[in-house]
Amino acid sequence: MIFNAISIIAAVLAMSPTAVSAPTNQTKPGAELSKAARLRMADRHRYSILADDKDFVFDLGQNGFQSIANRQTFPAMVGTGTSIAAARFPGCSISKLHIHPRAAEMLVLLSGRLVTETIPELGAAAAAGAADGQTVQQQQQRVIRNELAPNTLTVFDQGALHTQINPECDDATALTVFSAEDGGFGFVADQAFALPDDVIATQLGDAISGADIDRIRAALPAGVAAQIDACVEKCKIEKRHF
């Protein structure tokens, strides 16, 4: 009897005009999604999404040899686990100290000369080693410094602070390969000085006064090392005055 009652109730509800049917998806598959997003979601038919042969070609020479092929700019990279960038370093220039939070970077110099400096993780002591009994904070932080000639390769570990300096008059060019489809960029000084002044002063141990913070913040884009000053003098480059 109970079973029959349940069956009758179910039948009535099914015929009722107020019964709500299961929702249906009226959106076409892949509508309004980027090609890269569709590729990440697809379990097959990769080649139907990359239907044009030109989908497999990317011009690294665009923008004056300053471009990056990652899953956003070059969807064919989806599934490769890598991305690649072309980089041009103008004469007498230094890149801002930066990190790639999601990828290691392998840089191969194509032309010119570069000086690279890398600051690895906390606890990586200087090459001379740490003295017995020293804490991590007391150890001298290691800085890995190398000079690159054409066709030489260096590695920047994931998350490691690093910079590249071109100490010559002519441009240097390089290719960089990242161990992720979107390695990300983080400019250390820009991000640090985005914090409130009182937080910055605390982190610097009040080594600078609050009145000086704006001056330092304004000077960040200049970022010129002594080596660059020597290069500017050698190459007879006229300094801009602001």
GUDREN-997218 format. One record per residue: residue in three letters; z, x, y of N, C-alpha, C in turn. Coordinates in steps of 0.1 Angstrom, whole numbers, padded with zeros to 4 digits, always signed. Each point is the difference from the previous one (the first is absolute). Example, Ala and Ser with C-alpha at 12.3 -4.5 7.8 and 13.67 -1.06 7.14 Angstrom:
<recs>
ALA+0078+0132-0057+0000-0009+0012+0000+0009+0012SER-0007-0004+0011+0000+0009+0011+0008-0008+0011
</recs>
This chain:
<recs>
MET+0000+0008-0012+0000-0008+0012+0000+0009+0013ILE+0009+0010+0000+0000+0008+0011-0013+0007+0002PHE-0006+0005-0011-0013+0007+0001-0011-0009+0006ASN+0000-0013-0004-0010-0010+0005+0003-0003+0015ALA+0012+0000+0004+0003-0003+0014-0005+0011+0009ILE+0002+0012-0005-0004+0012+0008-0016+0000+0001SER-0006-0004-0011-0015+0000+0000-0005-0010+0010ILE+0006-0012+0000-0004-0011+0009+0002+0005+0014ILE+0011+0006+0004+0003+0004+0013-0011+0010+0005ALA-0003+0010-0009-0010+0010+0003-0013-0006+0002ALA-0004-0010-0008-0013-0007+0002-0001-0007+0013VAL+0011-0007+0004+0001-0007+0013-0002+0009+0012LEU+0008+0011-0001-0001+0010+0011-0014+0006+0001ALA-0007+0002-0011-0013+0006+0000-0010-0010+0007MET+0002-0013-0002-0009-0010+0006+0004-0003+0014SER+0012+0003+0005+0005-0004+0013-0009+0007+0011PRO-0003-0008+0010-0008+0006+0012+0008+0010+0007THR+0013+0000-0001+0009+0010+0007+0001+0013-0008ALA-0005+0000-0012+0001+0013-0008-0007+0011+0006VAL+0006+0012+0001-0006+0012+0006-0006+0008-0011SER-0013+0003+0002-0006+0009-0010+0003+0014+0003ALA-0003+0009-0009+0003+0014+0002-0009+0005+0011PRO+0005+0009+0009-0009+0005+0011-0011+0008-0005THR-0011-0001+0006-0012+0008-0003-0003+0010+0011ASN-0005+0011-0003-0004+0010+0009-0014-0002+0005GLN-0002-0004+0012-0013-0003+0005-0007+0012+0007THR+0008+0011+0001-0006+0012+0006-0008+0008-0010LYS-0012+0004+0004-0008+0008-0009+0007+0013-0003PRO-0001+0005-0012+0006+0013-0004-0006+0011+0010GLY+0009+0007+0005-0004+0012+0009-0003-0004+0014ALA+0001-0013+0004-0003-0004+0013+0009+0006+0010GLU-0005+0006+0011+0008+0006+0011+0008+0012-0004LEU-0003+0005-0012+0006+0013-0004-0009+0011+0002SER+0005+0012+0004-0008+0011+0002-0005+0005-0014LYS-0011+0008+0001-0005+0005-0013+0010+0009-0007ALA+0008+0007+0007+0010+0009-0006+0011-0009-0007ALA+0004-0011+0007+0010-0009-0006-0005-0007-0012ARG-0013-0004+0000-0006-0006-0012+0000+0010-0012LEU-0003+0013+0003-0001+0010-0010+0014+0002-0006ARG+0010+0000+0008+0014+0002-0005+0004-0011-0009MET-0004-0012+0003+0004-0012-0008-0009-0002-0012ALA-0012+0006+0000-0009-0003-0011+0004+0008-0013ASP-0001-0007-0012+0002+0007-0012-0013+0003-0007ARG-0011-0004+0006-0013+0004-0004-0010-0003+0011HIS-0013+0002-0003-0011-0003+0010+0001+0008+0012ARG+0005+0013-0001+0000+0009+0011-0014+0002+0006TYR-0009+0000-0008-0014+0003+0005-0007-0012+0006SER+0006-0012-0003-0006-0011+0007+0006-0001+0014ILE+0012+0006+0003+0005+0000+0013-0006+0011+0008LEU-0003+0012-0007-0007+0011+0007-0015-0002-0004ALA-0006-0010+0005-0013-0004-0005-0011+0009+0006ASP+0002+0006+0011-0010+0008+0007+0002+0015-0004ASP-0011+0007-0004+0001+0014-0003+0007+0008+0011LYS-0002-0004+0012+0005+0007+0012+0015-0002+0001ASP+0006-0009-0008+0015-0002+0000+0006+0013-0006PHE-0008+0008-0006+0006+0012-0007-0002+0013+0008VAL-0005-0002+0013-0002+0012+0009+0008-0001+0013PHE+0006+0010+0004+0008+0001+0012-0004+0012+0008ASP-0002-0002+0013-0004+0011+0009+0012+0007+0006LEU+0005+0011-0005+0011+0007+0005-0003+0007+0013GLY-0013+0001+0004-0004+0007+0012+0001-0009+0012GLN+0003-0013-0001+0001-0009+0011+0012+0004+0009ASN-0001-0005+0013+0011+0003+0009+0002+0015+0003GLY-0011+0008-0001+0002+0014+0003+0007+0007-0011PHE-0002-0004-0013+0006+0006-0012+0015-0002+0001GLN+0004-0012+0004+0014-0004+0000+0001-0015-0005SER+0001-0001-0013+0000-0013-0006+0008+0001-0014ILE+0004-0012-0004+0007+0000-0013-0006-0011-0009ALA-0002+0003-0012-0005-0009-0010+0012-0004-0009ASN+0005-0012+0002+0011-0005-0008-0004-0014-0004ARG+0010-0007-0006-0004-0013-0006-0003-0010+0011GLN+0004+0002+0012-0003-0010+0011-0014+0003+0005THR-0003+0013+0003-0013+0003+0006-0011+0002-0010PHE+0003+0003-0013-0009+0002-0010+0005-0006-0013PRO-0003-0013-0002+0006-0008-0011-0003+0006-0014ALA-0010+0008-0001-0003+0006-0013+0011+0009-0005MET+0009+0004+0010+0011+0009-0004+0011-0008-0008VAL+0000-0013+0001+0010-0008-0007-0001+0004-0015GLY+0011+0003-0006+0001+0004-0014-0001+0015-0003THR-0004+0008+0011-0001+0014-0003+0013+0007+0002GLY+0010-0006+0007+0013+0006+0003-0001+0011+0010THR-0011+0001+0007-0001+0011+0010-0007-0005+0013SER+0000+0008+0010-0008-0002+0012-0003+0014+0006ILE-0010+0000+0009-0004+0013+0005-0004-0001+0014ALA+0003+0011+0008-0002-0001+0014-0008+0013+0005ALA-0008-0002+0010-0006+0012+0007+0008+0002+0012ALA+0002+0013+0003+0009+0003+0012-0007+0011+0008ARG+0000-0001+0013-0005+0010+0009+0012+0004+0009PHE+0003+0013+0001+0011+0005+0008-0007+0008+0012PRO+0001-0005+0012-0006+0007+0011+0006+0014+0002GLY-0007+0008+0006+0005+0014+0003+0013-0001+0008CYS+0009+0009-0003+0013+0001+0007+0008-0013+0000SER+0001-0006-0012+0007-0013-0001+0010+0000-0011ILE+0010-0009+0001+0010-0001-0010+0002-0015-0003SER+0000-0004-0012+0002-0014-0004+0015-0003+0002LYS+0003-0012+0003+0014-0005+0001+0006+0002-0014LEU+0013+0003+0000+0008+0001-0012+0000-0014-0007HIS-0005-0001-0012-0001-0013-0006+0003+0001-0015ILE+0000-0012-0006+0002-0001-0015-0010-0011-0005HIS-0001+0000-0013-0007-0010-0007+0010-0006-0010PRO+0005-0012+0003+0012-0005-0008-0004-0004-0014ARG-0013-0003-0003-0003-0005-0013-0010+0009-0008ALA-0002+0013+0005-0010+0008-0007+0003+0015+0003ALA-0004+0008-0010-0001+0014+0003-0014+0003+0005GLU-0001+0011+0008-0013+0003+0006-0005+0013-0005MET-0013+0001-0004-0006+0012-0003-0011+0003+0010LEU+0002+0011+0008-0010+0003+0011-0008+0012-0004VAL-0013-0001+0001-0009+0011-0002-0008+0003+0013LEU+0001+0012+0005-0006+0004+0012-0015+0003-0002LEU-0008-0006+0008-0015+0002-0001-0005+0010+0009SER+0005+0000+0012-0004+0010+0010+0011+0003+0010GLY+0000+0012+0006+0010+0004+0010+0012+0006-0007ARG+0011-0001+0007+0013+0006-0005+0011-0010+0004LEU+0009-0002-0009+0012-0009+0003+0013+0008-0004VAL+0010-0003+0007+0014+0004-0003+0007-0013-0004THR+0006+0000-0011+0007-0012-0005+0015+0003-0001GLU+0008-0010+0004+0015+0002-0002+0005-0013-0006THR+0008+0001-0011+0005-0011-0007+0015+0002-0001ILE+0008-0011+0002+0014+0000-0001+0003-0009-0012PRO+0004+0006-0012+0003-0009-0011+0013-0007+0001GLU+0004-0006-0011+0012-0008+0000+0013+0008+0003LEU+0010-0007+0004+0013+0006+0003+0005+0006-0013GLY+0005+0012+0001+0005+0007-0011-0010+0011-0005ALA-0012-0001+0005-0010+0011-0003+0003+0012+0009ALA+0008+0009-0006+0004+0011+0008-0011+0010+0003ALA+0002+0008+0010-0010+0010+0004-0003+0009-0012ALA-0012+0007+0000-0004+0008-0012+0010+0010-0004ALA+0008+0005+0010+0010+0010-0003+0012-0006-0009GLY+0001-0013+0000+0010-0006-0009+0012-0003+0008ALA+0009-0007-0006+0013-0004+0006+0011+0009-0005ALA+0009+0003+0010+0012+0008-0004+0009-0008-0008ASP+0008+0007-0009+0010-0007-0008+0010-0008+0008GLY+0002-0012-0004+0010-0008+0007-0005-0008+0012GLN-0013+0002+0004-0005-0007+0011-0003-0014-0003THR+0003-0009+0009-0004-0014-0002-0015-0002+0004VAL-0005-0012-0004-0014-0002+0004-0002+0001+0015GLN+0010-0005+0008-0002+0000+0014+0001+0014+0006GLN+0007+0009-0007+0001+0014+0005-0012+0009-0004GLN-0008-0005-0010-0011+0008-0004-0011+0000+0011GLN-0008+0010+0001-0011+0001+0009-0011-0008-0006GLN-0005-0011+0007-0010-0008-0005-0013+0008-0002ARG-0007-0002-0011-0012+0007-0002-0012-0006+0007VAL-0008+0008+0006-0012-0004+0006-0012+0008-0006ILE-0009-0008-0006-0011+0007-0008-0012+0001+0010ARG-0003+0013+0003-0010+0003+0010-0012+0007-0007ASN-0012-0004+0003-0012+0006-0006-0011+0001+0010GLU-0009+0009-0002-0012+0001+0008-0012-0002-0010LEU-0008-0010+0004-0011-0004-0009-0014+0005+0006ALA-0008+0005-0009-0014+0004+0003-0009-0010-0007PRO-0012-0001+0003-0009-0009-0006+0000+0001-0015ASN+0000-0012-0007+0000-0002-0014+0013+0003-0007THR+0011+0000+0009+0013+0001-0006+0007-0013+0001LEU+0010-0002-0009+0006-0013-0002+0015+0001+0001THR+0006-0010+0006+0015+0000+0001+0005-0015-0003VAL+0012-0001-0004+0006-0013-0004+0012-0003+0009PHE+0000-0012+0005+0012-0005+0007+0006-0011-0009ASP+0012+0002-0005+0007-0009-0009+0002-0014+0007GLN+0001-0010-0008+0002-0014+0005+0013+0000+0009GLY-0001-0005+0012+0011-0001+0009+0004+0012+0007ALA-0006+0012-0003+0004+0012+0007-0006+0001+0014LEU+0009+0004+0009-0005+0002+0014-0010+0011+0000HIS-0011-0001+0008-0009+0011+0001-0009-0002+0012THR-0006+0012+0004-0009+0000+0011-0011+0010-0002GLN-0011-0001+0007-0011+0010-0001-0003+0005+0014ILE-0002+0013+0001-0003+0006+0013-0013+0008-0001ASN-0009-0003+0010-0012+0008+0001+0001+0010+0011PRO+0002+0013-0004+0002+0011+0010-0013+0006+0005GLU-0011-0006-0003-0013+0006+0004-0007-0009+0010CYS-0010+0006+0006-0007-0007+0011-0009-0011-0006ASP-0006+0002-0011-0009-0010-0006+0007-0010-0008ASP-0006-0012-0002+0006-0010-0009+0001+0005-0014ALA+0010-0006-0007+0002+0002-0014-0003-0014-0007THR-0006+0000-0012-0002-0012-0007+0006+0001-0014ALA+0005-0012-0005+0006+0000-0013-0002-0013-0007LEU+0002-0001-0013+0000-0012-0007+0014-0001-0006THR+0006-0012+0000+0014-0002-0005-0001-0011-0010VAL+0006+0002-0012+0000-0010-0010+0015-0004-0002PHE+0002-0013-0001+0014-0006-0001+0001-0006-0014SER+0013+0001-0005+0002-0005-0014+0004-0014+0000ALA-0005-0008+0010+0002-0014+0000-0012-0006+0008GLU-0003-0013-0003-0011-0007+0007+0003-0003+0014ASP+0013+0001+0004+0004-0002+0014+0013+0008+0001GLY-0001+0013+0004+0011+0009+0001+0009-0003+0012GLY-0006-0006+0010+0008-0002+0012+0002+0012+0009PHE+0003-0002+0013+0003+0010+0009+0013-0003+0008GLY+0008+0010+0003+0011-0001+0008+0002+0012+0009PHE-0001-0003+0013+0002+0011+0010+0015+0001+0003VAL+0006+0012-0004+0014+0001+0000+0006-0002+0014ALA-0005+0007+0010+0006-0001+0013-0002-0014+0006ASP-0011-0005-0001-0003-0013+0006+0010-0011-0006GLN+0002+0001-0013+0009-0010-0007+0014+0003+0003ALA+0004+0013+0001+0014+0003+0003+0004-0005+0014PHE-0009+0003+0010+0003-0003+0014-0003-0015+0003ALA-0004-0008-0010-0001-0014+0002+0014-0007-0001LEU+0010+0008-0005+0014-0005-0001+0006-0001+0014PRO+0011-0008+0001+0007+0000+0013+0006+0014+0004ASP+0001+0002+0013+0004+0013+0005+0014+0004-0006ASP+0009-0009-0001+0014+0003-0005-0001+0005-0015VAL-0009-0006-0007-0001+0004-0014-0006+0014-0001ILE-0010+0002+0008-0006+0014+0000+0010+0010+0004ALA+0008-0002+0010+0010+0009+0005+0010+0003-0011THR+0003-0010-0008+0010+0001-0011-0006+0009-0010GLN-0012-0002-0004-0007+0008-0011-0002+0015+0005LEU-0001+0002+0013-0002+0014+0005+0013+0006+0003GLY+0011-0007-0003+0013+0006+0003+0003+0002+0014ASP-0006-0008+0009+0001+0001+0014-0004+0013+0005ALA-0010+0007-0007-0005+0012+0005-0008-0001+0012ILE-0005-0013+0003-0007-0003+0012+0006-0012+0006SER+0000-0001+0013+0006-0011+0007-0009-0012+0000GLY+0006-0011+0003-0009-0012+0000-0010+0001+0011ALA+0003+0006+0011-0010+0002+0011-0012+0008-0004ASP+0001+0008-0010-0011+0009-0004-0009-0007-0011ILE+0005-0011-0006-0007-0005-0011-0014-0005+0004ASP-0001-0007+0012-0013-0005+0004-0010+0012+0003ARG+0005+0011+0005-0008+0011+0002-0006+0006-0013ILE+0009+0000-0010-0005+0005-0013-0010-0010-0006ARG+0003-0013+0001-0008-0010-0005-0014+0001+0006ALA-0001+0002+0013-0013+0001+0007-0007+0012-0004ALA+0007+0011-0004-0007+0012-0004-0005+0001-0014LEU+0003-0010-0008-0004+0000-0014-0015+0002-0002PRO-0009-0007+0007-0014+0002-0003-0005+0014+0002ALA+0007+0008+0009-0005+0014+0003+0002+0008-0013GLY+0013+0001-0005+0003+0006-0013-0007+0014-0002VAL+0000+0008+0010-0007+0013-0001+0009+0011-0003ALA-0003+0007-0011+0008+0012-0004-0005+0012+0007ALA+0008+0011-0001-0003+0013+0006-0014+0005-0005GLN-0003-0003-0012-0012+0005-0006-0012-0007+0007ILE+0002-0012+0004-0011-0007+0006-0002+0005+0014ASP+0011+0004+0007-0001+0006+0013-0008+0013+0000ALA+0002+0008-0011-0007+0012-0001-0015-0003-0003CYS-0003-0010-0008-0014-0004-0002-0007-0005+0012VAL+0007-0008+0008-0006-0005+0013-0003+0012+0009GLU+0009+0010+0000-0003+0011+0009-0012+0008-0006LYS+0000+0002-0013-0011+0008-0006-0013-0007+0001CYS-0001-0013-0001-0012-0007+0001-0004-0005+0014LYS+0009+0004+0010-0003-0003+0014-0002-0015+0002ILE+0009-0007-0006+0000-0015+0002+0009-0003+0012GLU-0005-0008+0009+0008-0004+0012+0009-0011-0004LYS+0013+0003+0003+0010-0010-0003-0001-0012+0010ARG+0003-0012-0006+0000-0012+0009+0014-0001+0006HIS+0000-0004+0013+0013-0001+0007+0002-0015+0003PHE+0011-0005-0003+0003-0015+0001+0009-0002+0012
</recs>
